[in-house]
Amino acid sequence: MDGYEFERAELAALERVVGDPTAKAMSLTFSLLRRITNGFSDDFLIGRGAFSVVYMGVLPSGLQIAVKKLYPLLGSNEIAFENEVLTTMRVAHKNVVRLVGYCSHTQSEIFEYEGKSVFAEARQRLICTEYVPHGTLDRHIIDEFPGVLDWNHRYKVLKGICHGLRYLHDEVRIVHKDIKESNILLGDSLVPKIFDFGFSTSLCDGESWSFDNHIMGTIGYMAPELIIDRTYSFKSDIFSFGVVMMKLLIGSTWDRENHNVELILQKLRKRLVKGAFASWENNYHQVRTCLQIVYSCMDMDPNNRPTALEIIQRLDETESTDYSVSSGHAPPLWQPGDEESDSSYMDSSEPEITPSDDTLPSDDEPASADTTAETSTQEADIPDLLSKLSLSVELSSLDFLEKITDGFSHERIVGKDGPHAVYHKAFVYEGSISGRTMVAVKRLIGVAIPVKKFEMDAKQLMSLDHKNIVKLLGYCHDESRGHRLVQFKRKPSQDFKGAEQLLCYEYMHNGSLRGYLIGQGSHEVDWHMCYKLIKGTCEGLLYLHEGCGDRPIVHLNLNPSNILLDENNTPRITGFDFSKLIGEKNTKSVFSKMNGPLGYLSPDFLYSKGTDLKYLATVDIYSLGLIILEIATRQEIKGDHGIIIKTVKNNWRQDSQIATLYGSLEDKLREQVKMCIDIGLHCVKSNPGDRPTAGEIMLWLDKGSKPGVARPPLGATANVTHADDPIQEKEKQTSLRSFFRRK
């Protein structure tokens, strides 16, 4: 059989699989998928995410399928591909997307590698599913209800999702681990279908599972036990379903801490549009029951959450009884004259943080500098190349960056920032050997940030100029090359010659604050160095919050791995990949999926929808407080923040504990230690409005650092109670557990 006949036979077989719901998924060739997507044409593009791009595939008969092409990431997407294919092949349910085919294609090609022509393997991984015409659920949920979907459709969708979860949990024993609106498709008649099983896991009856590697999931949907205890079970999906259910009921601007169902029902009337709310009004009892189910799904204790089957049974009960307003059993949601009622609970005019896949996933591993790497012999040729050329211009050239990193060689790697970024050390010469500048070239792998956003944010970051901020020297966006993952024999897989985005930073010789803290161990600590680290970090954060003109920056990922140390051990803040550049009209989030420890984020931020600068700055202040406490006390931050906060409150404002750590420190400096601990505890207050600003902290440090000068009060805006104990013991613990317990 020649190639043409083989392709015809393959197409015919695929047509049969697509047309027969009972048929098993088949292995497909890359050439066939390329053909039915018109060469992966943008005209066939139907979706794009952080880890894949989705095309429509059109068969000769007119049947359509969805072709998901995974980006060639190192390791993580290979695992996700295998996981999704093997999992989806096991499922067959109307509320779960059906797998029709898959492709694992590897082709040997000739590449230039370290100056030589070598054979390498270019990988392609694709997943083909049924085509679901109405897109993802998140496109149909808007805050001004009822919007696109009336109540009957919303109820049908949430019940269908629940049936899908019941099937996954009870029949095939699969935990999805990333239930959210963007992972639910709407088919004909708006039948919901769960998809994207890249994170899924199989569990036995009554089993839960713990893990030590990084958290994979989406901020705002992850169950607390996954965040705090690093365990998951079927009930973890139920928590995520509760979040989806709430958004179907109320929209994305909802207050997670308000558990008063009756109050929420009354507040809903402001959101209902005249002439279009009848389906909500006439189904009062169903709406009320669904709100009750939401809060049972989102219980802190997984054992208290219902199963998917129990939710279905509860919903069935609401269908068997006439609870309509006309029957007299239920009060109305809305009555004439209620339009002007005060309702600050859900003000849809307030901007919100919305998940975006246009982000740079991060990791809490230190991206420290390796000071032992040797200079390549090729570096001697670089001065001629750079003669009389602007450094920033050269750093925008992919060819130049490739040259100074020896072709992005493995030997040049000095750190990683999650699975999507690798740091290479390089030397840039400005006219002579003695004028060389060492830079860290950050190469993004498998992510594609929109070019306008990439360039706009990079230009602002290049404009930052402060002694406590790592300087961005240049950036590069180059689409001239194809993107593929290659495997060299006996060498690690590498993302080779791809559509490239790179950032070039100052090189920090002494690694990260995390590395410094670990290196100190149990040795007597140098308080002078600690104070320098604390004050320098505070100065850097003050510059970001208040020194950047009309576009202040909140970091949203401040932790010891994102604070680097230069040759003088001056702390420099970096890690702006998660940062938020805020102007008067710029309120879009750059924070979505979580890949790594949640470590230093404030509990209120995990489920908050606040987007104003004043609130978001308090998230950084909370992180700063934990960092201050960790530097001053050497209590490692991990797991539940409340534990370390309670320990510090109870033990670390006495001289004995400070003397143990700092040895023969004189009295006036012990007071300085106490002052910093007090500042740290103020920063981690549970109420964001009670946290000080960076400016207030600097004022306290500047005046409090002088011997004999009384500590000045923090500003009135911080609402601090000034007493003998500035941190009142009766205050609620700032911890993930206490946050989730609030009713």
N, C-alpha and C positions, 0 to 999 in steps of 0.2 A: 504494500500500500504506500503510494507516494505521499508527500507532504500535504498536497491539496485534498486528497481523499481522506487522509487522517483527520484534518481539520473539519471537514464536512461531517465525518462520523462523530467527532467530539462535540460539535455543535448540536447534532441530532440527539446525542445522549443527554446533553445539558438541557435541551428543550423538554425531554421526557422527565428529567428530574424536577425541573421547575413546575411542570404541569401536574405532577403526581405528588400530593402532600405526604404520601407514605414512603416515597423513595429516599434512599440514603444519599448523603452528600458525596460528591465525586471529586477526585483530584483533577485539576485543570492545568493546562499549559499556559505559560506566560504569554505566548504569542496569541492565543485565542482571546485572553482577557485584554490584551493590547488592541486587538481588532475590534471587539464589541464596544470598547470605550473610545474608539476613533483615536487610538494612540494616546490614551489618557489625556484627551483634549479638555481644555478649560470649558468648552461648550457642554461637556458631559459632567462637569463638576457639580455635585449636589451638597457637599459639606466638607468642612475642614476642622480638625481639632489639633490638640497639642501633640498627638502621637500618630495621627494618620490623616489621610485625605480620602474622601469617598466619591466615587464616580457612578454614574448610571451606565449599566451595560445593556445594550439593546440587541436582542437576538433576531435572526432573520424573520421569524414569525411575528415579530412585534412585541413578544414578551420582554419584560424588563427585569433586571436584577440589580442589586447594589453591590458594587465592588469596592471594598475597603483596602486601600494600599497603605501598609504600615511604613512609617519613616524608618530608615535603616539605623536604628539606635543600637548601641552596644549592649548586649546582654538582656536588658529589661524588655524590649519589644520582642525579642526572640522567645523569651519565656511567655510573654503575654500572647503571642501568636499561637504557640502550642497549647496554652491553657484554654484560649477561646475556642479553638477548633475542636479539641477533645471534649470540652464541656458542651458546646453547642450541638455536637453530633449526638449527644445523649438525650436531648430534649425534643419533645413533640407536643406542643400545646398552643392553643389559639392565642394565648396572651404572652407568648415568647417568640421572638423572631426566629425564623427557620433558616438553618444553614443549608445551602445548596451546593457549595463547592469551596475549594481552597487551592492555593498554589504556593509551593515552596520551591522557588527557582534559584538556582545557583549556576553561574556561567563563568568560565575562565576567560580572563582578558589580560592583555599586556599593559602594565603600568610602569611608569618611571618611579623607582623607589631607591632613595639614597644614591642617586646618580647612575643606577643600573636599570635595565629593562628586565622586569620579572613577571611571571604569571601569577595572577591573584584571582580570587573568587569574588564576584559581585553578586550580592544576595538581593532577592526580592521576595517579600512575604505578603500575600493577599488573601482576604477572606470574602467570600461571596454569599450573600443572603437574599432572601426574598425582598422585593422592592416594596416599601411601605410608603404610600403616596402622600400622606399629609404631614410628613416631617416629624420633628420631635415635639414633645409636649410643652417644653418651655416656650416655644414660639406662640402658643395659644393661651398662655397665662399672662394677663396684664393686670395692673393694679386697679384700674377703673372698671370694676365689675358691673354687670356680668360679662361685658366684653364679648369676645368671640364665642365662648361657650356658656350656654345657660346652665341652670342648676342641674337639669336632667342629664345633660351631656357630661357635666363634671362628675356627677354621682356614678354614671355608667363607667367613666374612665377610672375613677378610684377603685370601684369594685372589681373592674377587670384587672387592674394591677394587683389587687389582693388575691384574685384567683391565680394569677401567674406566680406570685410568691408562694401560695399554698402548694402549687404543683412543684416548684423548685425545692421547697423545704421538706415536704412530706413524701413526695414520690421519687424524686431523683437525688434528694439530700444534698443540695447545692446552696451554699451561701454566696450571694452575688457580690457583696461588699462595696458596691458603688451605685446604689439605687438613688436616682435623682431624675428631675424632669428631662434633662438632655439625654438620658439613657432610656427613655421611653418613647417609642414611636407610635403614631396614630395611623391605623390602617383604614380600610373602607368602613363606613358607618362609625368612624372614630373608635374602633376597637384598639385598646392599648396593647403594645407588645414590648416586653422587656428585652433589651439587647446589651451588647458590650460586656462580655464575660471575661475580659482580660485579667481582672483581679480575683475572680471567683475561686472557691475552694469547696471540696467535698467534705462533709462531716457525717459521722455516725450518729445514731439516736442519742439525744441528751448530751452530746459532746460539745465542749468548747475548746478553743485552741489558742495557745499563746505563741508569740513570735518575738524575736530579738532584732530583726532587721527593720528597715524604715517603714513608716506608716505610708500606705498608699490609699488615697481616698480624696474626698472633696470637702473642703472647709464648709461647715454649716450642716453637713449631713452625717458626719461620723458620730457613732455612738460614743458616749463618755468612757465606757470600759475599753474601747479600742485606743482612745487617747491616753487614758490614765494607766490602765493595767496592761495594755498591749495584749488583750484577749478579744476574741470574737466568737460569735455563735449565730444561730438563726435569728436570735433576738436583735442582733446588730442591724440586720436588714429591716426589722420592724421599726427600729428607731428612725432609720432613714426614710422609711415609708411615712412615718408620722410627720416628718418635715415636708415631704411632697404633698401630703394630704392637707396640711395647714396652708400651703401656698395655693392649692386648688380652692380652698375656702376663702382665704383672705387676701392672697397676693404676697408679694415678697416683702412688703413693709409691715411686719408684724412684730409684736413684743413677746418674746418667748417667756418672759418672766410673769406675764399676766395670765393666770390660770382661771380667772373668773369667767365661766362660760356664758352666764347670763349677761355680764357686762359686754363681752365681745359680741353677742347677738344684737344687743342694742346699738353698739357702735357700728355694726355692719350696715345699718340703714343709711348712713351717710354715703356709703360706697355704691348703693344701688341706684341705677339710672331710671328715671321715670319712663314708664311704658315698656320696660324690658325686665322688670324684676319679679314678674308674676310667678315664675317657676320657683324662685327662691321663697317668696312670700307664702306660697301654697304648700311648701314642703318644710315648714318650720321645724317639725320634729326630727326630720332627717338631718337637717343642718345642725341642730342641737346635738343629736347623737354623734354625728361625725366629729364635732368639736370635742366631745367627751372622749371619743376613741383616740383622737390626736394626742391628748395629754397622757392617756394610758400608754400609748406607744412610746412616748418620750420620757417615760419614767426613768429615774436614775438607775434603779435596780433592774437588770435584765429579767430577773425572775418575776417581776411585777408586770411586765409587758405581755399583752395578749399574743397568741399565735395568729397566723394568717387565717386559719380556719375559724378561730373564735371571733375574729373581726367580721368575717363573712356571715357567721351566724347572727351576730349582733345587727348587721345591716339587714339581713333577711327579716328580722323581727320588725324593723321599721316599715317594711313593705307590706306586711300582713295585716296592719291596722291602719285605719283611716285617721290620720293625725292632722289633716288639713285644717287651715284656719276656719274654713266654712263649717266644719263639723263642730266647732266650739271647743275643741280640745287644746288649742294652742293660741297664745297671744301673737299678734302680728309683729313682723320684724320692723315694719315701717308704717307710719300713719301720717296723713296729711298734716302739714305744719311742723314736721320734725326736721325739715331740711336744714334749718339754721342751728340745730342743737350743737352745743359745744362738744367737740370730739377731737381731742388732740392725740388720741390713741393711735390712729392710723391716718396720718396726713399724707396723702399721695403726692403732694407737691414737694415733699422733702426728697432730695436725691438719695440714692441708695448705692451700696456696694453690690455690684452684680458680677458673678463669676465670668472670667474671660480666659480663653485659651491662648491669648496673645502674651503669655507670660514666660518668664525664664524660670523653670522649676529649680528649686534650691535644695540644699542639703546642709545639715548642721555639722558636717565634717569640716575640720579646719583646712582652709586652702592656704596652707603655710608655704613659706619659701624654703627651698632646699639650697642651702648656702654652699654645698659641697660639689655641685655639678661643675664639670670642667668645661672650659671654653673650647668650641670646635675650631679645628684648623681652618675652616672656611671663613672664620671671622676676620682673618687678616686681609681678605679680599674686599671686605665691605666698605672701608673708608673711601675708596675710589668711587664706589657706587653712590655714596651719599654726599659727595662733594657739593657744597653750596646749595643743597636742597633742603627745603623746610621739613623739619621732623614730623609735624602734623600731617603734611601732605604725603610723606612717605608711608606713614602708618595707616593711610587709607588705601594702600596698594596691596592687594592680595599676593601678588608676585613677590613684593618686598618682604611681607610678613612670612611668607613661606620660606624665603631665603634665610632670613635671620634666625628662624627656628629649625634650620636644617630639614626643611620639608615637614614641619610639625612632627619631628621624630619622637619616638617613645622615650628616648634618653633625655629629652628636654622637658618632659612633663614634671612639674613641681607641685601640682595639686589638682584636685577635682572639686567641682561645685555641683554635687548631685550627678545623675547619669547624663546630663545634657550640657556639661561644660567642662573643658579641660584647660588648665593653665600651663603654658610653656614659658620657660625662661629664655630671654634673648638679649643680645647686646646690640645697641644702636650707636653708631659712631657719628659724631658731628664734626667732620673735617680732619680729625686726627685720632690716633689710638688713645691718647690721654684724655680726649674729650668724649669718651664713650659713655652712654647712658644704659643702665640695665632696666629692662622693662619686663612686665608680665603680660603675655598675650593670651587673652581668654578667648577660646574658640568654642562657639556654641555648636552643639551636635544634635541634629534631628528636630530642631524647632525652627519655626519660620515666623519671626515677628514682622508684622507689616512694615514695609520700608519707611513710610512716613513717620510712624510712631518710633521706630528704631532710631532714625536720624534725629528726630525732634528731641527725644529723651537724651540721646548721646550728646547732642550739642549743649543741652542745659548742664549735663553732668561735667562736660569739659569746662564750662564757665565757673565751676566751683573752685574756690581758691582759699584754702584754710590749712593751717599747720596740722590740724587733727582730722583731715579728710584725705583719703588716698586719691591722688590726682589721676583723672582720666586724660591720657595724652593724645589719644586718637581712636578712630573706629573705622571699620571697613565693612561694607555691604557689597558683595559681588555675586551676581547671578550668572556668570559666564560659563560655569562648569556644571556638568551633570552631578547628581547626588546619589551616592551608592555606598554600601558597606562592603568592605573587602576583607578577606581572610588570607593572610600570608602563611605559608607553611611554617610551622613551628614558631609563629609569632602571634601576638594578640590581634584580635579583630580591630580594624581601624576604620573610622569614617574617612574615606579617601576622596579627595578632589570633589567636594560637594558645593552646592549653592551656599556660600559662606557668609556668616556674620561674626565679626571679631571685635573685641574691645581691648585696648592697650593701656595698661596702668603703670604707674610707678612701681618699681620692684621693692618690696618690703623685706629687708634682709633678715629680720629676727622673728619671722613667722607670726603666729596669731596669739592673741591673749589667751585663748584656750590652751595652746601649747605651753605658754609661760606658766599658767596655773598648774597644769599637770606636772611640768618639770620641777616646780617648787616642792611638790610632795609634802612631807611632814617636817621639812627643815624649818628652822626659825626664819620668819618672813621679814623682809625689809619693808618697813612701813613707809619710808620715804618713797620707795618705788611704787608701793600700792597707792599712795595718795596722788602721785604723778599720773598713774593710770586712771584713777577715778576722775580727777579734775580734767585731764585732757579729753576723756570721753565725754564728759559733760559739756565742755567747750565746743567740741565737734557737733554734738546734738543741738546745742543752742544755735550754732551757725546754720544748721539745716532748717530748724524751725523758724528762726527769726532773722537770719542774715542773708537770705536768698532773694530779696526784693519781692516782687509781686507773684513769684512762683515758689513758695516755701515747699520744703520736702519733708514728708514723714517716711520713716524707714520701713517699719512694719516687719522687720526681720533682724532686729538688733540683738546680737548675742556674741559671746566671746570669740567665736570663729570668724565673725565679721568685723573684728577689731584687730588690725595688724600693727606690728611694731617695727619702726624704722631702725636705722643703725644706732640711734640714740635712745632706743626704747620709748620713743614718743608714740602714744596710741593714735592710730589713724582709722577712722571708720570707713568701711567699704561694704560690699554686698548690696549695692543699690538695685539689683535685679528685681527685688520685690518692692522697691520704694514707690511712693506715690507722689507724682509731681502735680501740685494742686494750684490752679489759678482760679479766678472767679467762676469760670464756666467749665473747669476741668475736674470732674468728679468721678470719672470712670475708674474702676478698680483695676489693679494689676495683680490681684491675688486670687488664686483659684485652687488648683489642685495642690494637695499637700504631699510631698515626698520627702519624709524626714521627720525628726522629732519636732513636736510642737514647742518643746523647751521653754522659751522665754516669752511667748505670747500671753497677753492678759486673758483671763477666762471670759470677760465680758465681750472681747472682740470676736471670739469664735462664733458667736451666734448673733452678734449685733448687726444692725443695718445702718448704723450711723456713718455718715460720709463727710461731715463738716470737719474742717481742719482742727478746730479746738478739741473735738473728741478724739480724732485719730492721733493727735499729738500725745494724748494721755496713754495710748497704747505703747508708744515709744518710751514714755516715762516709766511705765510699769516694767518694761524690759530693762531699762536703765537701773531701776531699783534692785532688780534681781542681780544684775551684774555687780552693782556696788556691794551688795551683801556677800556675793561670792568672793569678790576680791578681798573684802575686809575680814571675812570669817573663814574663808576656805571651805565653806559648806557647799558641796557640789549641787548644782541645780539639776534635778532630774525627777521625772514623775510628777507627783502632786506638790505644787508650790506651797500649799498650806503647811506641809511638814517642816520645811526649812524656815518658813516665816515664824511658825510657832516656836521652833527651837531658838531662833535668834531673839525673839521677844523674851523668852524665858531665861536664856543663859548668857546672852552676849552683850548685856549692858552692865555686867559686873566686872570689876577689875581682875578677878582671878582668871577668868576665861581669856581676857585680853593679854594678861601677863604670860599665860601658858604659850600663846601663839607668838607674841612679840618680845618675849624675854625681858631684857633690861630697859625697855622703852621708858623714857622720862614721863613724868606726870602730865605735862602740858600736851604731849603727843598722844597719850592715852585718851585724853579728852577729845583730841581730834579724831581718834578711832571711833569713840562713842558718837561723836557728831555725825560721822559718815554713816554709821549704822542707823542712827535716827533718820537721816535723810533717806536711806534705802527703804526703811519701813514706811515712811510717808509716801514714797513713790508707789508702793505696792498696795495701797489702800483699796478696798473692794469697790468703793464708789469712785468712778473715774473723775467726777467733779471735785473730789477731795485731794486729788494728786496735784503736786506743785508743777509749775512750768519749769522749763529748762533755765529760764532767766532767773526765777526765784531760787533755784538750786545754786546757781553760780553766785548770786548775792550772798547766800548763806555760807558758801565755801570761802568766798573772798573775805568776808568779815569774820567768820568763825575761825579761820585759819590763823589769825593773829593772836598770840598768847595774851591772855588777860582780857580779851574782848568778848563780851557776852554774845551768845548766839542770837542773831536777829530772827524775828518771826518770819515765817513764810508768808507770802502775800495773802490778802484777804480772799482772793479768788480761790484759794486752796481750801478754805473752810476748815482750817486746822484748829482744834481746841488746844489752847495753850495752858498746860497745867504742869504739875511736877512730872507727870508721865505724858509726853506728847502723843504717844501711841496708846490710846485707851484699850485696856485689855478686853473690854466688853464688845469691841468692834468685831464684826464677823470676819472669819478667816478669809483671806484672799486665796482661795484654792479652787481647783477645778471641781472637787467634790461638793464644796459648799455652794458653788455657783449652780451646779446641776440640781441640787436639792431644793432650791428656792421655789416656793409654790405661790 
